[in-house]
Amino acid sequence: MTQLAAATEEQEPPQDASQRAAGSSFYFAMRMLPRARRDGMFEVYSFCRHVDDIADSPAPREERIAGLARWRADLDRLYAGEVAPEHRGLATAIAEFGLRKEDFIAIIEGMEMDAAADIRAPDLTTFDLYCDRVASAVGRLSVRVFGMDDVDGPPLAHHLGRALQIINILRDLDEDAGNGRLYLPVEMLREAGIETTEPKGVVAHPALGVVCGRLIDRAREHFEAADAIMDRCPRWMVRAPRIMGKVYRALLDELVVRGFAAPREPVRHNKLNLLLIVLQYGFV
């Protein structure tokens, strides 16, 4: 699941890009942007929702792969200057902010990883590749919309994307296991003494917290690196990613307080905390 798509609670989003974004916990961060940049982010978000909906649909795998292939073909036409009416907004964002085709393709490749087979305990290399495709690639598109250059933008996308995706994985452990998926790296499972890779068996294992603790440490390291980058950038430029990071830091704190011992209550974004974060960081 892509990073932006994972932030929504809306089940059947409308087709308009801005309306599709309205259900996202990142909506207010996007709303803080100037009009053109806001519209650009809504288009990136809408793209992510489209491909994520395909990857997670109940349709047979071959249909999901075919649906993602159609988006590849749509991108080929877009970048060749052939713009279908339904893609005019995305074409405008691509032209205005220099959005790179390879980043859109990376997101599709991440969705194909989910569509082709249920991911179960990938090795660390595959885990990092998945995080890069479904989260950091989204970030690479986003930082260009934010106005960041190629010095600070890609590293911020790398670190913040991976931090947020790790938190999504930790938050959704039980939901993913119910769907036959397990994103925890196999090396971490083995180091914690967990021999099975069967999703429900892993999330019920008493050593699950050890694995999650290692990923929490990794997420915090990524947050620290992302903060260092944002601290040296103009405040207006990193207002939106700063809010996104703070929202997910709060979610991480809630996960730590709750712990990972079964049974676990779901942890979701607190709307009051979200509002307070927007008020604190959205106007500096």
N, C-alpha and C positions, 0 to 999 in steps of 0.2 A: 504494500500500500504506500502511495506517495505521501511525502510529509505534509503537504498542504491538504490533501484529501483526508488524511487521518485526523485532521483537526476539526472536522465537521461532525455534527450530530444529526444532520438533516438526512432523511431517508430517501425522499424523492424530490431532488432539487429541480427547480424550474430551469429552462434552457438559457435565459439571459445570463450573461457572464456575471454581472453584478449581483443578480438575485441568487445565482448558484453559490456565490461567496458568502451570502448573508448568514448561512448556518455555521460558518467556520469560527473557531475561537480566535483565528487570526484576522477576522473581519475588521475589528476596530483598529488594529495595527495598519491594515491596508487603507482604511478610511482616513488615516492621518496623513496620507501622502497627497501631494498636489494632484489635480484632476488627471492629467495625462499619465502620470506614474501610477495612480490608483487604478485607472482603466487598464493599464498594462498588466498590473498584478492580478486584476480580476480575470484577464484573459489567460494568464499562466495558470491560475487556480482552476479555471474552467477546463482547460486542457487536461490538467491532472485528474480532475473529477471524471472526465469522460473516459480516459484510459483506465483509471482505477475501477470504475464501474464495470468495464468490460472484463478486466482480469478477475474481479470478484463475483461476477454473475454466476448463477446456477447453470448456465448453458454448458453443453459439452465442451471439453477442452479445445477440440479442433475449431469450434465456432469462436471461442475466445481468441485463439491465436489468429484466426482469420480477421476478426474485428480489429485486433491490434495491427495486423498487416495493412488493413485499409487506412489506418491512421498514418502508417509509414508512407503509403502512396499519396495521401493527402498532403503530407509535409513535402514530399518530392515536388508536387505540383505547386504548392505555396512558394517554395524557394525558387521555382522556375518561373514565377510570376503569374501563374494561373490560379486566380483566387475565386473560389466558390462563394456564393453569397453568405453561407453560414460561417465562413472563415474570415470575413472581412475584418472583424475586430482583432483577431489573432494576427492577421497579416499587417495591420497597422502597428501593433505592438512590436512585431518582428522588425519592421522597417525603422520605427522610431528609436528603438533601444538597441538595435544591433544584436538581437537574440540569435544565438547560434543553433543551427540545425542539429549538431552533434549532441547538444544537451537535451533537446526534445527526444532524439533517438535513444539516448541513454535511459531516459525515463521509460520509454516503451520497452526497452530491453529489461528493465527491472520488473515491469508488469508481466513480461513474458516469462520471467523466472517463476512468478506466482502462478501464471496460467498453465504452464507446461506440466507442472507437477507440484505436489504439496511439499514445500521446503521443510526438511526435518534435520535439525542439528547439522547445519552446514559447517565446513571447516572455516577457520578464521579468515582465510583468503576470500572465500565465497561470501562469508558474512560481510566483510568490508566492501566487497564489490556490490553486494545488494544495497548496503547503506549508501554507497556512492550514487548508485543509479536512482533509487527511489527518494533520496533526500538531498544529497549534496548537489546532484544535477539540477534539482528544483532550485536550490540555492544559487547555483551559477546563473540561472535565468533571472532570479530575483534580484541579485546584486547589481546586474546591469540595469534593471528597471529602477533601482534605488539611486543609480548614478555613480556607483563605485567604479574605480579603475581596475586594471588587470594586475595591479600590485597587491592591493588589499582585498579585492572582491573575491577571487577564487579561494584564498586561504580561509576567509570568513565562511564561505559556502561549505568548504570542506569540514571545518570544525563545528560550526553551528548545526549543519545538516546532520552530521553523525551524532551529535549530542541529542538532538531532538528525536532522531530515529531510534536510538537506544532506549529512550524513555517510552516511546510508543510501543516498542517490543516488550518492555517490562510491564507496562500498563495492561497490555492486551494478552498476556500469557494464557489466561484461562479461555478467553474467547478464541484465540488462535488454536489452542489445543483441541477445543471442541470442533474446530473445522479441519483437524488433522494436520495442523502446521506447528512447527517448532523452530524458532529462529535462533535459539541459544547455540553458541558455537560448541561443536563436539569436543574440542580440546578442553574447554572450561568444564564441561560435564565430566569428562574423565578425571580431570584434576580434583574435582570435588567428590569423586567416588561414585558417580552416577553412570552406570554401564548401559542402561537402556536409552534408546532414542525415540521410544514410543511417546508421543506428546503427552497424553494423559498420565502416563507413568512418571514422566519427568516432573510435571507440575505438581504431582502428589508426593514427590520424594522429599524426605526431611532435609536433604542437603541443598535444596533449590536455592535457599537464601545465600549460600556461599557463592554460587554462580552469579546470582543477581547482584551481590555485593561487588564482585569484580567488574561487572558492567557499569554499575553506579560509579565506581572509581574512574572508569574510562570516560563516562559521560562528563563527570566533573572536570577532568583534564581538558576535554574538548571545550567545555564552557569557559575555562580559564583562558585558553588560547584565543577563543572568540572574543572574550572581553578585552583582552590586550589589543586586538586589532581594532575593535570599535572605539576604544579609548583614544586612539590616535587619529580617528577620523572626525570630520565635522559632525556635530550633533544632529543636524537636520538629515544628514545622509544615512545615519544608522538608527534613526528613531524607530522605524518599523522592525528591523531585526532585533533591536534592543528589547522592544516589547515582547516579541516572540520568544526570545531567550528567557526573559523574566517569567513569562507565563509557564514555560516548561520547567524552569528551576523550581517554581512553586509546586508544580505537579510532582517533580522528583522528590521534593521534601515530604509531600503527602505519602508517596509510596514508601519512603524510608520509615516514616512514623507508623504506617500500617504494618509494614513487614511483609514477608512472603510465606509465612507459615499458613498451611491450609487449616480451615477454610478462609478464603480471602474475600473481603467486600470489594466491589469495584471502586476504583478511584477515577474520578472525572474532573474536568476543569471546573473550578469554583467560579461562578459568574461574578460574585462580588469581588473576589480577588482579582479577576480579570479587569473589572472596572477600575479598581484602585491602581493597578499597574498602569493602565492606560492614562489615568489622571496624573500619575507620578512621572511617567517617562514620555508621555505623548506631547507635552507642551514645553519641553526644555530646549 
